[in-house]
Amino acid sequence: MAPEPTIHRILTDDGVELAAAFRGDAAAPVGVILAHGFTMSGDGRRLNGLAAELAASGRGVYTFDFRGHGHSGGVSSLGDLEILDLDAVIRLARSQQHDKLVVVGASLGAFVALRHAALLGGEDAIVAISTPATWGISPRLRARALLATVRHPLGRRLLSARGTRVIDRVPVPPMSPSELADRITIPVALVHGEQDPYVPAADSILLHQRLAGPKRLVILPRFGHAETAYSPWFAGMVDSLVDELLGGTDKDVTLQP
């Protein structure tokens, strides 16, 4: 049986208390931070499955709840102030003995990870899964419906009842990964599913064109959106990508099953 995760309560620079957890060895050479998507949480079943697989392969793995999600305080700012959340988790991970630190983000988590790398820094590599290239703009019907829900008071109440507390007013859109990509010089792997119902693969293709550092684009024909599509096979692929990024490999587009 896998050991129980170590629970942490950490504070962001703007005073929001976050729930975080750690699995694995604090002296593992590579620490991996898993950043969840919007309306998800750090203790989701599929995300925890990924965390357990990565910890079993020798990684030190951190999960957490973004502000407004799960057991964390505050309200979601839809990708803006969340870079402070990720920064707090990076500080926690840097207090351990890892040589390298990789952020694996999904959807909102990937959006935040790329913004963090451009604006604050501190991670050594990123695996960005199902990431939007721009804030709030998508041709996908489900994404537009979700944004409409966030904009409406009743929609925000429904989200709150399901565990996601959202800022009362939609903020001025923060600078998006597509605008910041030329500032990101660390290795990045972009993973996207052709069956993603929220974000088209074209977003990751655009980011791949604009990123300034070593980069890898993986298009998965039968993969859906973010952690809802995680599987043991996917965990193995992420584990391999972490090694590849830290080894400095720069490859072209790859199609995988």
PyRosetta script that sets phi, psi and omega in degrees:
from pyrosetta import init, pose_from_sequence

init()
pose = pose_from_sequence("MAPEPTIHRILTDDGVELAAAFRGDAAAPVGVILAHGFTMSGDGRRLNGLAAELAASGRGVYTFDFRGHGHSGGVSSLGDLEILDLDAVIRLARSQQHDKLVVVGASLGAFVALRHAALLGGEDAIVAISTPATWGISPRLRARALLATVRHPLGRRLLSARGTRVIDRVPVPPMSPSELADRITIPVALVHGEQDPYVPAADSILLHQRLAGPKRLVILPRFGHAETAYSPWFAGMVDSLVDELLGGTDKDVTLQP")
pose.set_psi(1, 134.8)
pose.set_omega(1, 180.0)
pose.set_phi(2, -68.0)
pose.set_psi(2, 141.6)
pose.set_omega(2, 178.5)
pose.set_phi(3, -63.8)
pose.set_psi(3, 152.3)
pose.set_omega(3, 177.8)
pose.set_phi(4, -67.7)
pose.set_psi(4, 144.5)
pose.set_omega(4, 178.5)
pose.set_phi(5, -67.5)
pose.set_psi(5, 152.5)
pose.set_omega(5, 173.2)
pose.set_phi(6, -85.0)
pose.set_psi(6, 127.0)
pose.set_omega(6, -175.7)
pose.set_phi(7, -92.5)
pose.set_psi(7, 138.6)
pose.set_omega(7, 178.5)
pose.set_phi(8, -129.2)
pose.set_psi(8, 148.0)
pose.set_omega(8, 166.2)
pose.set_phi(9, -116.1)
pose.set_psi(9, 121.5)
pose.set_omega(9, -176.3)
pose.set_phi(10, -125.7)
pose.set_psi(10, 160.4)
pose.set_omega(10, -174.9)
pose.set_phi(11, -118.1)
pose.set_psi(11, 134.6)
pose.set_omega(11, 176.2)
pose.set_phi(12, -81.4)
pose.set_psi(12, 168.0)
pose.set_omega(12, -180.0)
pose.set_phi(13, -64.3)
pose.set_psi(13, -22.4)
pose.set_omega(13, 177.4)
pose.set_phi(14, -101.7)
pose.set_psi(14, 17.6)
pose.set_omega(14, 168.8)
pose.set_phi(15, 87.4)
pose.set_psi(15, 15.7)
pose.set_omega(15, 177.8)
pose.set_phi(16, -91.4)
pose.set_psi(16, 130.5)
pose.set_omega(16, 178.5)
pose.set_phi(17, -86.9)
pose.set_psi(17, 130.4)
pose.set_omega(17, -177.5)
pose.set_phi(18, -115.9)
pose.set_psi(18, 147.8)
pose.set_omega(18, 171.8)
pose.set_phi(19, -93.4)
pose.set_psi(19, 130.6)
pose.set_omega(19, 179.6)
pose.set_phi(20, -139.0)
pose.set_psi(20, 160.7)
pose.set_omega(20, 179.5)
pose.set_phi(21, -143.6)
pose.set_psi(21, 153.5)
pose.set_omega(21, 179.9)
pose.set_phi(22, -129.8)
pose.set_psi(22, 137.3)
pose.set_omega(22, 174.3)
pose.set_phi(23, -125.8)
pose.set_psi(23, 145.2)
pose.set_omega(23, 174.0)
pose.set_phi(24, 103.4)
pose.set_psi(24, -154.6)
pose.set_omega(24, -173.7)
pose.set_phi(25, -104.6)
pose.set_psi(25, 124.9)
pose.set_omega(25, 179.8)
pose.set_phi(26, -64.0)
pose.set_psi(26, -17.9)
pose.set_omega(26, 178.2)
pose.set_phi(27, -98.6)
pose.set_psi(27, 9.5)
pose.set_omega(27, 178.2)
pose.set_phi(28, -59.0)
pose.set_psi(28, 138.0)
pose.set_omega(28, -178.7)
pose.set_phi(29, -57.1)
pose.set_psi(29, -34.0)
pose.set_omega(29, -177.4)
pose.set_phi(30, -120.3)
pose.set_psi(30, 124.7)
pose.set_omega(30, 171.1)
pose.set_phi(31, -98.0)
pose.set_psi(31, 139.2)
pose.set_omega(31, -179.9)
pose.set_phi(32, -123.3)
pose.set_psi(32, 126.1)
pose.set_omega(32, 175.8)
pose.set_phi(33, -103.5)
pose.set_psi(33, 125.1)
pose.set_omega(33, 177.7)
pose.set_phi(34, -100.0)
pose.set_psi(34, 118.1)
pose.set_omega(34, -178.7)
pose.set_phi(35, -108.1)
pose.set_psi(35, 117.9)
pose.set_omega(35, -171.7)
pose.set_phi(36, -80.0)
pose.set_psi(36, 172.7)
pose.set_omega(36, 179.3)
pose.set_phi(37, -90.2)
pose.set_psi(37, 174.1)
pose.set_omega(37, 179.8)
pose.set_phi(38, -63.1)
pose.set_psi(38, 136.1)
pose.set_omega(38, -176.5)
pose.set_phi(39, 71.6)
pose.set_psi(39, 0.2)
pose.set_omega(39, 176.4)
pose.set_phi(40, -95.0)
pose.set_psi(40, -169.9)
pose.set_omega(40, 177.4)
pose.set_phi(41, -156.0)
pose.set_psi(41, 169.8)
pose.set_omega(41, -178.7)
pose.set_phi(42, -70.9)
pose.set_psi(42, -13.6)
pose.set_omega(42, 179.4)
pose.set_phi(43, -110.1)
pose.set_psi(43, 22.8)
pose.set_omega(43, 174.0)
pose.set_phi(44, -62.8)
pose.set_psi(44, 148.3)
pose.set_omega(44, -174.3)
pose.set_phi(45, -59.5)
pose.set_psi(45, -48.4)
pose.set_omega(45, -176.8)
pose.set_phi(46, -70.7)
pose.set_psi(46, -38.7)
pose.set_omega(46, 178.4)
pose.set_phi(47, -66.0)
pose.set_psi(47, -38.3)
pose.set_omega(47, 177.3)
pose.set_phi(48, -67.9)
pose.set_psi(48, -31.8)
pose.set_omega(48, 174.5)
pose.set_phi(49, -63.5)
pose.set_psi(49, -42.5)
pose.set_omega(49, 176.5)
pose.set_phi(50, -63.0)
pose.set_psi(50, -43.5)
pose.set_omega(50, -180.0)
pose.set_phi(51, -60.0)
pose.set_psi(51, -43.6)
pose.set_omega(51, -179.1)
pose.set_phi(52, -65.1)
pose.set_psi(52, -41.2)
pose.set_omega(52, 179.3)
pose.set_phi(53, -63.9)
pose.set_psi(53, -43.5)
pose.set_omega(53, -179.1)
pose.set_phi(54, -68.1)
pose.set_psi(54, -38.4)
pose.set_omega(54, 177.3)
pose.set_phi(55, -65.0)
pose.set_psi(55, -39.1)
pose.set_omega(55, 179.5)
pose.set_phi(56, -65.6)
pose.set_psi(56, -24.5)
pose.set_omega(56, 179.9)
pose.set_phi(57, -87.7)
pose.set_psi(57, 3.5)
pose.set_omega(57, 175.2)
pose.set_phi(58, 103.6)
pose.set_psi(58, 9.5)
pose.set_omega(58, 177.0)
pose.set_phi(59, -89.3)
pose.set_psi(59, 152.7)
pose.set_omega(59, 166.0)
pose.set_phi(60, -91.9)
pose.set_psi(60, 119.6)
pose.set_omega(60, -167.4)
pose.set_phi(61, -116.3)
pose.set_psi(61, 129.9)
pose.set_omega(61, 179.7)
pose.set_phi(62, -114.3)
pose.set_psi(62, 130.1)
pose.set_omega(62, 170.3)
pose.set_phi(63, -119.4)
pose.set_psi(63, 159.4)
pose.set_omega(63, 179.9)
pose.set_phi(64, -163.2)
pose.set_psi(64, 166.3)
pose.set_omega(64, 173.9)
pose.set_phi(65, -103.7)
pose.set_psi(65, 125.5)
pose.set_omega(65, 171.3)
pose.set_phi(66, -61.3)
pose.set_psi(66, 158.7)
pose.set_omega(66, 175.7)
pose.set_phi(67, -52.3)
pose.set_psi(67, 139.5)
pose.set_omega(67, -179.4)
pose.set_phi(68, 80.0)
pose.set_psi(68, -0.7)
pose.set_omega(68, -178.3)
pose.set_phi(69, -119.8)
pose.set_psi(69, 143.7)
pose.set_omega(69, 171.4)
pose.set_phi(70, 53.8)
pose.set_psi(70, -124.4)
pose.set_omega(70, -174.3)
pose.set_phi(71, -95.4)
pose.set_psi(71, 5.8)
pose.set_omega(71, 177.7)
pose.set_phi(72, -86.3)
pose.set_psi(72, 160.0)
pose.set_omega(72, 177.0)
pose.set_phi(73, -85.4)
pose.set_psi(73, -172.2)
pose.set_omega(73, 175.2)
pose.set_phi(74, 74.1)
pose.set_psi(74, -169.3)
pose.set_omega(74, 178.2)
pose.set_phi(75, -130.7)
pose.set_psi(75, 150.5)
pose.set_omega(75, 179.6)
pose.set_phi(76, -67.9)
pose.set_psi(76, 133.9)
pose.set_omega(76, 174.4)
pose.set_phi(77, -104.4)
pose.set_psi(77, 15.9)
pose.set_omega(77, 172.4)
pose.set_phi(78, 63.3)
pose.set_psi(78, 37.5)
pose.set_omega(78, 172.9)
pose.set_phi(79, 104.5)
pose.set_psi(79, -3.3)
pose.set_omega(79, -177.9)
pose.set_phi(80, -85.9)
pose.set_psi(80, -75.3)
pose.set_omega(80, -177.4)
pose.set_phi(81, -73.8)
pose.set_psi(81, -8.3)
pose.set_omega(81, 179.6)
pose.set_phi(82, -61.2)
pose.set_psi(82, -18.5)
pose.set_omega(82, 175.7)
pose.set_phi(83, -63.6)
pose.set_psi(83, -26.3)
pose.set_omega(83, 176.2)
pose.set_phi(84, -71.7)
pose.set_psi(84, -32.2)
pose.set_omega(84, 176.0)
pose.set_phi(85, -64.3)
pose.set_psi(85, -50.8)
pose.set_omega(85, -179.9)
pose.set_phi(86, -61.3)
pose.set_psi(86, -38.1)
pose.set_omega(86, 179.9)
pose.set_phi(87, -61.9)
pose.set_psi(87, -38.4)
pose.set_omega(87, 178.5)
pose.set_phi(88, -65.1)
pose.set_psi(88, -38.9)
pose.set_omega(88, 178.8)
pose.set_phi(89, -69.8)
pose.set_psi(89, -37.5)
pose.set_omega(89, 176.7)
pose.set_phi(90, -61.7)
pose.set_psi(90, -40.1)
pose.set_omega(90, 177.1)
pose.set_phi(91, -62.1)
pose.set_psi(91, -41.4)
pose.set_omega(91, 176.9)
pose.set_phi(92, -59.9)
pose.set_psi(92, -47.1)
pose.set_omega(92, -178.7)
pose.set_phi(93, -65.9)
pose.set_psi(93, -37.4)
pose.set_omega(93, -179.8)
pose.set_phi(94, -69.9)
pose.set_psi(94, -17.5)
pose.set_omega(94, 177.3)
pose.set_phi(95, -77.2)
pose.set_psi(95, -9.3)
pose.set_omega(95, 177.1)
pose.set_phi(96, -93.0)
pose.set_psi(96, -163.5)
pose.set_omega(96, -170.5)
pose.set_phi(97, -106.8)
pose.set_psi(97, 19.0)
pose.set_omega(97, -178.1)
pose.set_phi(98, -69.7)
pose.set_psi(98, 142.8)
pose.set_omega(98, 175.3)
pose.set_phi(99, -80.6)
pose.set_psi(99, -36.0)
pose.set_omega(99, -177.4)
pose.set_phi(100, -132.5)
pose.set_psi(100, 153.9)
pose.set_omega(100, -178.3)
pose.set_phi(101, -134.1)
pose.set_psi(101, 124.3)
pose.set_omega(101, -178.7)
pose.set_phi(102, -119.6)
pose.set_psi(102, 132.8)
pose.set_omega(102, 174.7)
pose.set_phi(103, -99.1)
pose.set_psi(103, 126.1)
pose.set_omega(103, 174.5)
pose.set_phi(104, -110.6)
pose.set_psi(104, 106.0)
pose.set_omega(104, -175.8)
pose.set_phi(105, -113.4)
pose.set_psi(105, 148.0)
pose.set_omega(105, 179.3)
pose.set_phi(106, -123.7)
pose.set_psi(106, 126.2)
pose.set_omega(106, 176.6)
pose.set_phi(107, 56.7)
pose.set_psi(107, -113.8)
pose.set_omega(107, 176.1)
pose.set_phi(108, -53.2)
pose.set_psi(108, -42.4)
pose.set_omega(108, -179.5)
pose.set_phi(109, -62.3)
pose.set_psi(109, -35.7)
pose.set_omega(109, 177.3)
pose.set_phi(110, -72.7)
pose.set_psi(110, -41.8)
pose.set_omega(110, 176.3)
pose.set_phi(111, -55.5)
pose.set_psi(111, -47.1)
pose.set_omega(111, -179.4)
pose.set_phi(112, -67.7)
pose.set_psi(112, -41.3)
pose.set_omega(112, -178.5)
pose.set_phi(113, -60.6)
pose.set_psi(113, -42.8)
pose.set_omega(113, -179.7)
pose.set_phi(114, -68.6)
pose.set_psi(114, -41.4)
pose.set_omega(114, 176.5)
pose.set_phi(115, -62.4)
pose.set_psi(115, -41.5)
pose.set_omega(115, -180.0)
pose.set_phi(116, -62.3)
pose.set_psi(116, -44.3)
pose.set_omega(116, -179.3)
pose.set_phi(117, -61.0)
pose.set_psi(117, -37.0)
pose.set_omega(117, -178.6)
pose.set_phi(118, -76.6)
pose.set_psi(118, -35.6)
pose.set_omega(118, -170.3)
pose.set_phi(119, -101.5)
pose.set_psi(119, -30.0)
pose.set_omega(119, -176.2)
pose.set_phi(120, -124.1)
pose.set_psi(120, -49.2)
pose.set_omega(120, 178.7)
pose.set_phi(121, 78.7)
pose.set_psi(121, 174.0)
pose.set_omega(121, -179.6)
pose.set_phi(122, 129.0)
pose.set_psi(122, -18.8)
pose.set_omega(122, 175.8)
pose.set_phi(123, -92.8)
pose.set_psi(123, 158.9)
pose.set_omega(123, -179.2)
pose.set_phi(124, -97.8)
pose.set_psi(124, -21.1)
pose.set_omega(124, 179.6)
pose.set_phi(125, -165.5)
pose.set_psi(125, 163.1)
pose.set_omega(125, -179.1)
pose.set_phi(126, -135.9)
pose.set_psi(126, 137.5)
pose.set_omega(126, 164.0)
pose.set_phi(127, -109.6)
pose.set_psi(127, 111.9)
pose.set_omega(127, -175.6)
pose.set_phi(128, -106.4)
pose.set_psi(128, 114.7)
pose.set_omega(128, -174.0)
pose.set_phi(129, -108.1)
pose.set_psi(129, 126.9)
pose.set_omega(129, 175.6)
pose.set_phi(130, 55.4)
pose.set_psi(130, 41.9)
pose.set_omega(130, -173.4)
pose.set_phi(131, -85.2)
pose.set_psi(131, 134.8)
pose.set_omega(131, 169.7)
pose.set_phi(132, -71.6)
pose.set_psi(132, 140.7)
pose.set_omega(132, 177.1)
pose.set_phi(133, -81.8)
pose.set_psi(133, -28.5)
pose.set_omega(133, -178.6)
pose.set_phi(134, -133.6)
pose.set_psi(134, 158.1)
pose.set_omega(134, -177.2)
pose.set_phi(135, -80.4)
pose.set_psi(135, 126.9)
pose.set_omega(135, 167.5)
pose.set_phi(136, 71.0)
pose.set_psi(136, 6.4)
pose.set_omega(136, -178.5)
pose.set_phi(137, -116.5)
pose.set_psi(137, 115.7)
pose.set_omega(137, 178.7)
pose.set_phi(138, -153.4)
pose.set_psi(138, 140.5)
pose.set_omega(138, 175.4)
pose.set_phi(139, -79.0)
pose.set_psi(139, -6.9)
pose.set_omega(139, -176.6)
pose.set_phi(140, -78.4)
pose.set_psi(140, 132.2)
pose.set_omega(140, -177.4)
pose.set_phi(141, -60.9)
pose.set_psi(141, -41.0)
pose.set_omega(141, -178.3)
pose.set_phi(142, -64.4)
pose.set_psi(142, -38.9)
pose.set_omega(142, 179.3)
pose.set_phi(143, -66.1)
pose.set_psi(143, -41.2)
pose.set_omega(143, 178.8)
pose.set_phi(144, -66.2)
pose.set_psi(144, -37.2)
pose.set_omega(144, 178.3)
pose.set_phi(145, -66.3)
pose.set_psi(145, -39.0)
pose.set_omega(145, 178.9)
pose.set_phi(146, -65.4)
pose.set_psi(146, -42.0)
pose.set_omega(146, 179.1)
pose.set_phi(147, -64.3)
pose.set_psi(147, -38.7)
pose.set_omega(147, 177.1)
pose.set_phi(148, -63.6)
pose.set_psi(148, -37.0)
pose.set_omega(148, 177.3)
pose.set_phi(149, -62.9)
pose.set_psi(149, -43.9)
pose.set_omega(149, 180.0)
pose.set_phi(150, -64.0)
pose.set_psi(150, -34.9)
pose.set_omega(150, -176.9)
pose.set_phi(151, -75.6)
pose.set_psi(151, -18.7)
pose.set_omega(151, -173.4)
pose.set_phi(152, -103.2)
pose.set_psi(152, 136.3)
pose.set_omega(152, -179.4)
pose.set_phi(153, -55.3)
pose.set_psi(153, -42.1)
pose.set_omega(153, 179.1)
pose.set_phi(154, -64.4)
pose.set_psi(154, -40.8)
pose.set_omega(154, 178.6)
pose.set_phi(155, -61.3)
pose.set_psi(155, -41.0)
pose.set_omega(155, 179.3)
pose.set_phi(156, -66.7)
pose.set_psi(156, -34.8)
pose.set_omega(156, 176.9)
pose.set_phi(157, -66.8)
pose.set_psi(157, -39.0)
pose.set_omega(157, 177.6)
pose.set_phi(158, -65.0)
pose.set_psi(158, -41.7)
pose.set_omega(158, 177.5)
pose.set_phi(159, -62.7)
pose.set_psi(159, -42.0)
pose.set_omega(159, 180.0)
pose.set_phi(160, -61.8)
pose.set_psi(160, -39.9)
pose.set_omega(160, 178.7)
pose.set_phi(161, -63.0)
pose.set_psi(161, -24.6)
pose.set_omega(161, 179.3)
pose.set_phi(162, -97.9)
pose.set_psi(162, 5.8)
pose.set_omega(162, 172.6)
pose.set_phi(163, 103.9)
pose.set_psi(163, 9.2)
pose.set_omega(163, 178.8)
pose.set_phi(164, -124.2)
pose.set_psi(164, 113.1)
pose.set_omega(164, -178.8)
pose.set_phi(165, -98.7)
pose.set_psi(165, 123.9)
pose.set_omega(165, -171.5)
pose.set_phi(166, -115.7)
pose.set_psi(166, 145.5)
pose.set_omega(166, 177.3)
pose.set_phi(167, -52.5)
pose.set_psi(167, 143.5)
pose.set_omega(167, -173.9)
pose.set_phi(168, -64.0)
pose.set_psi(168, -37.6)
pose.set_omega(168, -179.6)
pose.set_phi(169, -116.8)
pose.set_psi(169, 132.9)
pose.set_omega(169, 177.8)
pose.set_phi(170, -61.7)
pose.set_psi(170, 125.2)
pose.set_omega(170, -174.5)
pose.set_phi(171, -73.6)
pose.set_psi(171, 166.6)
pose.set_omega(171, 168.5)
pose.set_phi(172, -58.1)
pose.set_psi(172, 128.8)
pose.set_omega(172, -176.1)
pose.set_phi(173, -53.9)
pose.set_psi(173, 129.2)
pose.set_omega(173, 177.8)
pose.set_phi(174, -71.3)
pose.set_psi(174, 163.6)
pose.set_omega(174, 174.8)
pose.set_phi(175, -58.9)
pose.set_psi(175, 132.1)
pose.set_omega(175, -173.8)
pose.set_phi(176, -92.2)
pose.set_psi(176, 161.9)
pose.set_omega(176, 176.6)
pose.set_phi(177, -54.1)
pose.set_psi(177, -34.6)
pose.set_omega(177, -179.9)
pose.set_phi(178, -65.0)
pose.set_psi(178, -29.8)
pose.set_omega(178, 178.1)
pose.set_phi(179, -82.9)
pose.set_psi(179, -22.4)
pose.set_omega(179, -173.7)
pose.set_phi(180, -105.4)
pose.set_psi(180, -5.1)
pose.set_omega(180, -169.8)
pose.set_phi(181, -57.1)
pose.set_psi(181, -34.1)
pose.set_omega(181, -178.0)
pose.set_phi(182, -72.9)
pose.set_psi(182, -6.9)
pose.set_omega(182, 175.2)
pose.set_phi(183, -92.8)
pose.set_psi(183, -8.9)
pose.set_omega(183, -174.6)
pose.set_phi(184, -94.7)
pose.set_psi(184, 109.8)
pose.set_omega(184, -175.4)
pose.set_phi(185, -110.8)
pose.set_psi(185, -6.4)
pose.set_omega(185, 176.3)
pose.set_phi(186, -77.9)
pose.set_psi(186, 161.5)
pose.set_omega(186, 178.7)
pose.set_phi(187, -64.4)
pose.set_psi(187, 137.5)
pose.set_omega(187, 179.9)
pose.set_phi(188, -134.7)
pose.set_psi(188, 132.2)
pose.set_omega(188, 169.7)
pose.set_phi(189, -108.8)
pose.set_psi(189, 126.6)
pose.set_omega(189, 177.7)
pose.set_phi(190, -104.4)
pose.set_psi(190, 123.3)
pose.set_omega(190, -178.6)
pose.set_phi(191, -119.1)
pose.set_psi(191, 128.1)
pose.set_omega(191, -177.2)
pose.set_phi(192, -145.1)
pose.set_psi(192, 143.9)
pose.set_omega(192, 178.3)
pose.set_phi(193, -97.7)
pose.set_psi(193, 139.1)
pose.set_omega(193, 176.3)
pose.set_phi(194, -69.5)
pose.set_psi(194, -17.7)
pose.set_omega(194, 179.5)
pose.set_phi(195, -101.5)
pose.set_psi(195, 20.9)
pose.set_omega(195, 179.6)
pose.set_phi(196, -67.2)
pose.set_psi(196, 119.7)
pose.set_omega(196, -178.6)
pose.set_phi(197, -83.8)
pose.set_psi(197, -5.0)
pose.set_omega(197, -177.1)
pose.set_phi(198, -111.4)
pose.set_psi(198, -43.1)
pose.set_omega(198, -174.0)
pose.set_phi(199, -129.1)
pose.set_psi(199, 122.5)
pose.set_omega(199, -180.0)
pose.set_phi(200, -69.6)
pose.set_psi(200, 150.3)
pose.set_omega(200, 178.9)
pose.set_phi(201, -60.3)
pose.set_psi(201, -20.9)
pose.set_omega(201, 178.4)
pose.set_phi(202, -58.7)
pose.set_psi(202, -27.5)
pose.set_omega(202, 178.4)
pose.set_phi(203, -64.2)
pose.set_psi(203, -45.4)
pose.set_omega(203, 178.8)
pose.set_phi(204, -69.4)
pose.set_psi(204, -34.2)
pose.set_omega(204, 177.2)
pose.set_phi(205, -63.5)
pose.set_psi(205, -41.6)
pose.set_omega(205, 177.4)
pose.set_phi(206, -61.9)
pose.set_psi(206, -45.4)
pose.set_omega(206, -179.7)
pose.set_phi(207, -64.2)
pose.set_psi(207, -38.6)
pose.set_omega(207, 178.6)
pose.set_phi(208, -59.8)
pose.set_psi(208, -35.5)
pose.set_omega(208, 178.9)
pose.set_phi(209, -70.1)
pose.set_psi(209, -29.9)
pose.set_omega(209, -171.1)
pose.set_phi(210, -99.5)
pose.set_psi(210, -19.6)
pose.set_omega(210, -177.3)
pose.set_phi(211, -61.6)
pose.set_psi(211, 142.9)
pose.set_omega(211, -173.6)
pose.set_phi(212, -90.9)
pose.set_psi(212, -19.8)
pose.set_omega(212, -175.6)
pose.set_phi(213, -103.9)
pose.set_psi(213, -170.1)
pose.set_omega(213, 175.0)
pose.set_phi(214, -56.8)
pose.set_psi(214, 139.0)
pose.set_omega(214, -172.7)
pose.set_phi(215, -148.2)
pose.set_psi(215, 155.8)
pose.set_omega(215, -178.0)
pose.set_phi(216, -142.0)
pose.set_psi(216, 132.1)
pose.set_omega(216, 177.7)
pose.set_phi(217, -118.2)
pose.set_psi(217, 122.6)
pose.set_omega(217, 179.9)
pose.set_phi(218, -120.1)
pose.set_psi(218, 115.1)
pose.set_omega(218, 177.8)
pose.set_phi(219, -104.5)
pose.set_psi(219, 123.4)
pose.set_omega(219, -176.5)
pose.set_phi(220, -109.2)
pose.set_psi(220, 113.6)
pose.set_omega(220, -174.1)
pose.set_phi(221, -59.6)
pose.set_psi(221, -35.5)
pose.set_omega(221, -174.3)
pose.set_phi(222, -110.6)
pose.set_psi(222, 18.8)
pose.set_omega(222, -179.5)
pose.set_phi(223, -95.1)
pose.set_psi(223, 141.9)
pose.set_omega(223, -180.0)
pose.set_phi(224, -94.6)
pose.set_psi(224, -126.7)
pose.set_omega(224, -174.5)
pose.set_phi(225, -114.7)
pose.set_psi(225, 121.8)
pose.set_omega(225, 167.3)
pose.set_phi(226, 51.7)
pose.set_psi(226, -143.4)
pose.set_omega(226, -171.0)
pose.set_phi(227, -70.0)
pose.set_psi(227, -13.6)
pose.set_omega(227, 176.2)
pose.set_phi(228, -65.1)
pose.set_psi(228, -16.7)
pose.set_omega(228, -179.0)
pose.set_phi(229, -109.1)
pose.set_psi(229, 7.7)
pose.set_omega(229, 179.9)
pose.set_phi(230, -64.5)
pose.set_psi(230, 148.6)
pose.set_omega(230, 178.9)
pose.set_phi(231, -153.7)
pose.set_psi(231, 167.5)
pose.set_omega(231, 175.6)
pose.set_phi(232, -57.6)
pose.set_psi(232, -38.6)
pose.set_omega(232, 176.9)
pose.set_phi(233, -61.6)
pose.set_psi(233, -41.8)
pose.set_omega(233, -179.6)
pose.set_phi(234, -64.3)
pose.set_psi(234, -39.0)
pose.set_omega(234, 178.3)
pose.set_phi(235, -59.3)
pose.set_psi(235, -41.1)
pose.set_omega(235, 178.1)
pose.set_phi(236, -64.5)
pose.set_psi(236, -37.2)
pose.set_omega(236, 178.2)
pose.set_phi(237, -66.8)
pose.set_psi(237, -42.2)
pose.set_omega(237, 178.1)
pose.set_phi(238, -61.9)
pose.set_psi(238, -42.7)
pose.set_omega(238, 178.6)
pose.set_phi(239, -58.6)
pose.set_psi(239, -42.2)
pose.set_omega(239, 178.2)
pose.set_phi(240, -66.8)
pose.set_psi(240, -38.5)
pose.set_omega(240, 178.8)
pose.set_phi(241, -64.3)
pose.set_psi(241, -37.2)
pose.set_omega(241, 177.7)
pose.set_phi(242, -59.3)
pose.set_psi(242, -46.5)
pose.set_omega(242, 177.9)
pose.set_phi(243, -62.4)
pose.set_psi(243, -41.9)
pose.set_omega(243, -178.0)
pose.set_phi(244, -63.8)
pose.set_psi(244, -44.0)
pose.set_omega(244, -179.2)
pose.set_phi(245, -64.9)
pose.set_psi(245, -42.0)
pose.set_omega(245, -178.2)
pose.set_phi(246, -73.1)
pose.set_psi(246, -19.0)
pose.set_omega(246, 176.1)
pose.set_phi(247, -86.6)
pose.set_psi(247, -6.2)
pose.set_omega(247, 175.8)
pose.set_phi(248, 83.7)
pose.set_psi(248, 16.9)
pose.set_omega(248, -179.7)
pose.set_phi(249, -72.3)
pose.set_psi(249, 140.6)
pose.set_omega(249, 178.4)
pose.set_phi(250, -129.6)
pose.set_psi(250, 104.8)
pose.set_omega(250, -176.1)
pose.set_phi(251, -118.4)
pose.set_psi(251, 166.3)
pose.set_omega(251, 178.3)
pose.set_phi(252, -86.2)
pose.set_psi(252, -174.2)
pose.set_omega(252, -177.8)
pose.set_phi(253, -57.9)
pose.set_psi(253, 135.9)
pose.set_omega(253, 178.8)
pose.set_phi(254, -128.1)
pose.set_psi(254, 133.9)
pose.set_omega(254, 173.2)
pose.set_phi(255, -100.1)
pose.set_psi(255, 129.7)
pose.set_omega(255, 179.0)
pose.set_phi(256, -130.8)
pose.set_psi(256, 157.4)
pose.set_omega(256, 179.9)
pose.set_phi(257, -70.4)
pose.dump_pdb("model.pdb")
